[in-house]
Amino acid sequence: MQCWDFEKPIVELENKIEELKEFSEQKKVDLSSDIVNLEEKLKNLKREIYSNLTPWQKVQIARHPQRPTTLDYISLIMKDFILLRGDRLYGEDKAIICGFAKLENRKVIVIGHQKGKDTKENIERNFGCAHPEGYRKAMRVMRLGERFCMPIVCFVDTPGAYPGVGAEERGQAQSIAENIRDMFSLKVPIIVTVIGEGGSGGALGVGVGDKVLIMEYAYYSVISPEGCAAILWKDSSQREEAARVLKLTAPDLLNLGVIDEIISEPSGGAHHDYEQTGNNFKKALLRNLEEISRLPQEELLAARYAKFRKMGVFKE
């Protein structure tokens, strides 16, 4: 499994433990006490490293290629998923997944960015960077869900909307803006969760909800650290400083009132334990969905609008 520089001491210790276990089995030597000591050391090392991560290191975890994607979460916590394709205007965008699913006994609409796990799949999914037809498809399916009174669950995981010429020619900015506008008027509960990268307008295109949750090591920002560094310092190598000043980590976003809840991840990040991650996610999702589903329709819409209106501080 790929690891970042700050994770190398952990990986080295994990490899050493595995080697001792194999040696113990092959040579029939009792090394259980040594293995237990190393496992305790590993546990403490993980706690020390992951409790002191910098904002940039959290960005790196959010971008890990083995991190659970939208389709992974669907398979972990939902059943009877039916994929829907196309925007009925231009074509199919594989960077955004849309469809019906069952969450426990509740039918829901699922919308989410989809990255790949390897280069081939990432190219097919355009690295999770959606085109205008992706956002139009998302709104088409959300409208379908509204018609059948089905709650909407959105998964955000994108570096940003695709910035290519073709996307701009087909109305990228307009499709995102229309989604933001129209999501405020959808008469069903909406829960948004940032599961990896939450980049710019590409995230906001499916990011308006009654509750906005975020995974512990995900990030949500108006721009990527590299992009910010290139604009402010004319030097993309200043990305670590940019990540710090952008206040893009989960605790920062909670303090600023941008998100409503942080979903905890297993030690080392979601990619280390899909099952535990799925359980944590499902509990948070069901709890929040139950809470907002009790609200009358007018109150739901008013609260959604007020939630986003109160963000930010104005000074004259």
C-alpha positions in Angstrom: 0.0 0.0 0.0 1.2 3.5 -0.8 2.3 5.6 2.1 3.4 9.2 2.7 6.7 10.2 4.3 5.2 10.8 7.7 3.7 7.2 7.6 7.0 5.5 6.8 7.9 4.7 10.5 4.5 3.1 10.9 4.9 1.0 7.7 8.4 -0.1 8.8 7.2 -1.2 12.2 4.2 -3.1 10.6 6.5 -4.9 8.2 8.8 -5.9 11.1 5.8 -7.3 13.0 4.8 -9.3 10.0 8.3 -10.6 9.5 8.4 -11.8 13.1 5.1 -13.5 12.8 6.2 -15.4 9.7 9.6 -16.3 11.3 7.8 -17.5 14.4 5.5 -19.8 12.3 8.2 -21.1 10.0 10.8 -21.8 12.7 8.3 -22.8 15.4 9.8 -20.2 17.8 7.7 -18.5 20.4 8.1 -14.7 19.8 4.7 -13.8 21.1 6.1 -11.4 23.8 8.2 -9.6 21.3 5.3 -9.3 18.9 3.0 -8.0 21.6 5.6 -5.4 22.6 6.0 -4.2 19.0 2.2 -4.1 18.5 1.9 -1.9 21.6 4.7 0.3 20.3 2.9 0.5 16.9 -0.3 1.5 18.6 1.4 4.3 20.5 3.3 5.4 17.4 0.1 5.7 15.4 -1.6 7.7 18.2 1.4 10.1 18.3 1.6 10.6 14.6 -2.1 10.9 13.7 -2.8 13.2 16.7 -0.3 15.7 15.5 -0.9 15.8 11.7 -0.4 19.1 9.9 -3.1 20.4 7.6 -1.0 19.4 4.6 -0.6 15.8 5.9 -4.4 15.6 6.3 -4.7 16.7 2.7 -2.4 13.9 1.7 -4.5 11.3 3.6 -7.6 12.7 1.9 -6.0 12.0 -1.5 -4.8 8.5 -0.7 -5.5 6.3 -3.8 -6.9 3.5 -1.6 -9.3 5.7 0.3 -13.0 4.6 0.1 -14.9 6.1 -2.8 -18.6 6.7 -3.3 -19.1 3.2 -4.7 -17.3 1.7 -1.7 -19.5 3.5 0.7 -22.6 2.4 -1.2 -21.5 -1.2 -1.0 -20.6 -0.9 2.6 -23.7 0.7 4.0 -26.5 0.4 1.4 -28.2 -2.3 -0.7 -30.2 -2.7 -4.0 -28.2 0.1 -5.7 -29.6 1.0 -9.2 -27.2 3.2 -11.3 -28.8 5.9 -13.4 -26.9 7.5 -16.3 -26.9 10.5 -18.6 -28.2 14.1 -18.3 -30.6 13.8 -21.3 -28.9 16.7 -23.0 -25.3 15.7 -23.8 -24.1 12.4 -22.4 -22.9 10.3 -19.5 -20.2 11.6 -17.0 -18.5 8.8 -15.1 -17.0 11.3 -12.6 -20.4 11.5 -10.9 -22.4 8.4 -9.7 -26.2 8.7 -9.4 -28.9 6.2 -8.5 -31.4 4.7 -6.1 -30.5 2.7 -3.1 -31.8 1.4 0.2 -30.3 2.6 3.5 -31.7 0.2 6.2 -35.4 0.2 5.2 -35.4 3.7 3.7 -35.2 4.3 0.0 -32.7 7.1 -0.8 -31.2 8.9 -3.8 -27.4 8.7 -4.0 -25.2 11.3 -5.7 -21.4 11.3 -5.5 -18.1 12.0 -7.1 -16.3 8.9 -8.1 -12.5 8.6 -8.3 -10.6 5.5 -9.5 -8.2 3.3 -7.6 -5.6 3.1 -10.3 -4.5 5.2 -13.3 -6.7 3.4 -15.8 -9.8 3.9 -13.7 -8.9 7.4 -12.8 -8.7 8.3 -16.5 -12.1 6.7 -17.0 -13.5 8.7 -14.1 -11.6 11.8 -15.0 -10.0 11.8 -11.5 -13.4 12.7 -10.0 -13.5 16.0 -11.8 -17.0 16.3 -13.2 -18.2 17.9 -16.5 -21.4 20.0 -16.9 -23.3 16.9 -17.9 -22.4 15.3 -14.6 -23.9 18.1 -12.6 -27.0 18.2 -14.8 -27.3 14.4 -14.4 -27.1 14.9 -10.6 -29.9 17.5 -10.6 -32.0 15.3 -12.9 -31.8 12.4 -10.5 -32.3 14.7 -7.4 -35.5 16.0 -9.0 -36.6 12.4 -9.6 -36.0 11.7 -6.0 -38.0 14.7 -4.9 -40.9 13.5 -7.0 -41.0 10.3 -5.0 -40.2 11.9 -1.6 -36.9 10.2 -1.3 -34.1 11.7 0.9 -30.9 12.6 -1.0 -27.4 11.5 0.2 -24.5 13.3 -1.5 -20.8 12.2 -1.4 -18.2 14.9 -2.1 -14.8 13.8 -3.3 -13.3 15.9 -6.0 -10.3 18.2 -6.5 -12.7 20.5 -8.4 -14.9 20.6 -11.5 -13.1 19.8 -14.7 -11.6 23.1 -16.1 -11.1 22.1 -19.7 -12.2 24.1 -22.7 -15.0 21.6 -23.7 -16.5 21.8 -20.2 -16.5 25.5 -20.3 -18.1 25.5 -23.7 -20.9 23.3 -22.4 -21.6 25.6 -19.5 -19.6 24.4 -16.5 -20.1 27.5 -14.4 -23.8 27.7 -15.2 -24.5 24.0 -14.4 -22.8 24.4 -11.0 -24.6 27.6 -10.2 -28.0 26.1 -11.2 -27.3 23.1 -9.0 -26.5 25.3 -6.0 -29.6 27.4 -6.6 -31.9 24.4 -7.2 -30.7 22.3 -4.2 -32.0 25.0 -1.9 -35.5 24.4 -3.2 -35.6 20.6 -3.2 -38.4 19.6 -0.8 -36.7 16.5 0.6 -34.0 16.0 3.3 -30.4 16.3 1.9 -27.3 15.1 3.7 -23.9 16.0 2.2 -20.7 14.2 3.4 -17.2 15.2 2.3 -15.4 11.8 2.1 -12.1 12.9 0.6 -11.3 16.1 -1.3 -13.9 18.9 -1.2 -12.5 21.2 -3.9 -14.0 24.5 -4.9 -17.2 24.8 -7.0 -16.8 21.2 -8.1 -17.8 20.2 -4.5 -20.5 22.8 -4.1 -22.2 21.6 -7.2 -23.6 18.7 -5.1 -22.8 20.3 -1.7 -25.9 22.1 -0.5 -27.7 20.2 2.2 -29.6 20.3 5.5 -26.6 18.7 7.2 -23.0 18.8 5.9 -20.8 16.2 7.4 -17.1 15.5 6.9 -14.8 12.5 7.4 -12.0 13.1 10.0 -9.2 13.3 7.5 -11.1 14.9 4.5 -10.7 18.5 3.6 -13.1 21.2 2.2 -11.8 24.3 0.6 -12.4 27.1 -1.9 -9.2 26.1 -3.7 -6.5 23.4 -3.5 -3.4 24.2 -1.4 -1.3 24.1 -4.6 -3.6 26.5 -6.4 -3.7 28.9 -3.5 0.1 28.8 -3.2 0.5 29.5 -7.0 -1.8 32.5 -6.7 -0.7 34.1 -3.4 3.1 33.2 -3.5 3.6 32.5 -7.2 5.1 29.3 -5.9 3.2 26.0 -5.7 5.9 24.6 -3.3 4.3 26.8 -0.6 1.4 24.3 -0.5 2.0 23.4 3.2 1.7 27.0 4.2 -1.4 27.4 2.0 -3.0 24.4 3.6 -2.5 25.9 7.0 -3.9 29.4 6.2 -6.9 28.0 4.2 -8.4 26.4 7.4 -9.5 23.4 5.4 -9.3 20.6 7.9 -12.4 19.1 9.6 -11.8 20.8 13.1 -11.3 24.2 11.4 -14.4 23.8 9.3 -16.5 22.8 12.4 -15.2 25.8 14.3 -16.1 28.1 11.4 -19.6 26.6 11.1 -19.1 25.4 7.6 -19.8 21.7 8.5 -22.1 20.2 11.2 -20.3 17.1 12.3 -17.0 15.2 12.0 -17.2 11.4 11.4 -14.3 9.7 13.0 -11.9 7.4 11.0 -9.9 4.4 12.0 -6.3 5.0 13.1 -4.3 5.9 10.0 -7.3 6.9 7.9 -10.4 5.3 6.3 -8.3 3.3 3.8 -6.9 1.2 6.7 -10.2 -0.3 7.8 -13.2 -0.1 5.4 -15.6 -1.9 7.7 -15.1 0.3 10.7 -15.2 3.4 8.4 -18.5 2.2 7.0 -20.0 1.6 10.4 -19.0 5.0 11.7 -20.4 6.6 8.5 -23.7 4.7 8.6 -24.4 5.6 12.3 -23.8 9.3 11.6 -25.8 9.2 8.4 -28.8 7.5 10.0 -28.8 9.7 13.0 -28.7 12.9 11.0 -31.3 11.7 8.5 -33.7 10.7 11.3 -33.3 14.2 12.8 -34.0 16.2 9.7 -36.7 13.9 8.4 -38.9 15.0 11.4 -39.0 18.6 10.2 -42.0 19.9 8.3 -41.2 20.8 4.7 -41.4 24.6 5.2 -39.2 24.5 8.3 -36.7 22.2 6.5 -36.3 24.6 3.6 -36.1 27.6 5.8 -33.4 26.0 8.0 -31.4 25.0 4.9 -31.4 28.5 3.6 -30.5 30.0 7.0 -27.7 27.5 7.5 -25.8 28.8 4.5 -26.8 32.5 4.9 -25.1 32.7 8.3 -21.7 31.5 7.1 -19.0 34.1 7.0 -18.5 37.4 8.9 -19.0 40.8 7.3 -17.0 43.8 8.4 -17.4 47.4 7.2 
